[in-house]
Amino acid sequence: MHDFQTLLRKRRSVREFADREVPEGLIRDILRESCLAPSAMNRQPWRFSVVANRSTIRRLSDESKKNLLADLEADPASPIRRYEDLLRNPGFNVFYDAPCVIYICGPCEVNSLQVDCALAASYLMFSAAARGLGTCWVALGANLRDPALLGELGITADLRIVAPVIVGFPKAVPELPERNEPVILGVLR
Ligand SMILES: Cc1cc2nc3c(=O)[nH]c(=O)nc-3n(C[C@H](O)[C@H](O)[C@H](O)COP(=O)(O)O)c2cc1C
């Protein structure tokens, strides 16, 4: 366990995982800590769907890739264009063969849903890092539309996916990608 400042510096988006499952107890611990995140009016709108089955994770990746490519066909100027080659590669798993994906979602009607769930995701990623786990928010995996697949995940039509986060024991942890100094527009005293 790191002190908090070390944890802030050590958490990295991990995209290479050891061939090892994440114990369910650990997942439950990090989900409990995710719920310590602040939320507007303390509504805690987040819901979690945990997928720890590799063939289902592969189906989720394929479904999201398919929908992203359909969006690109509909809007050729979409910024998704930069990922086109990857998305067309049948071997590319948007979840990097992670052993576990956690979908953070919540009711569409909550105005602050994106912000609240992003905070829960942030807590989740730090909680996991403190336990030696690697995570990565994978927006490319969020584009699920098949009602049957969403049903398997327990994600009903009234819920919106905000953050798919992969979790696993890291095989490799990348270096810190360069960070900018804070852009301080002013300090009023
Ligand atoms: C909203 C969001 C979406 C992201 N989507 C992806 C993604 O689809 N695939 C991916 O490999 N990384 C994704 N990332 C991870 C970022 O690339 C990563 O956070 C960034 O490069 C900084 O690296 P660090 O997390 O190690 O500090 C996403 C991160 C955020 C916050």
The ligand as a Gaussian input file, in Angstrom:
#p B3LYP/6-31G(d) Opt

LIG

0 1
 C      -12.376000       9.175000     -20.610000
 C      -11.179000       8.290000     -20.923000
 C      -11.259000       7.425000     -22.000000
 C      -10.168000       6.582000     -22.294000
 N      -10.311000       5.658000     -23.298000
 C       -9.267000       4.844000     -23.588000
 C       -9.409000       3.834000     -24.599000
 O      -10.451000       3.670000     -25.230000
 N       -8.347000       3.013000     -24.823000
 C       -7.171000       3.141000     -24.132000
 O       -6.246000       2.381000     -24.389000
 N       -7.013000       4.080000     -23.160000
 C       -8.026000       4.923000     -22.873000
 N       -7.912000       5.845000     -21.858000
 C       -6.650000       5.936000     -21.074000
 C       -5.837000       7.173000     -21.461000
 O       -5.230000       6.944000     -22.719000
 C       -4.780000       7.436000     -20.357000
 O       -5.460000       7.784000     -19.171000
 C       -3.818000       8.561000     -20.733000
 O       -3.027000       8.197000     -21.838000
 C       -2.884000       8.933000     -19.566000
 O       -2.180000       7.797000     -19.107000
 P       -2.269000       7.373000     -17.568000
 O       -3.695000       6.978000     -17.299000
 O       -1.319000       6.231000     -17.417000
 O       -1.877000       8.545000     -16.728000
 C       -8.974000       6.671000     -21.530000
 C       -8.923000       7.555000     -20.444000
 C      -10.015000       8.345000     -20.135000
 C       -9.941000       9.256000     -18.923000

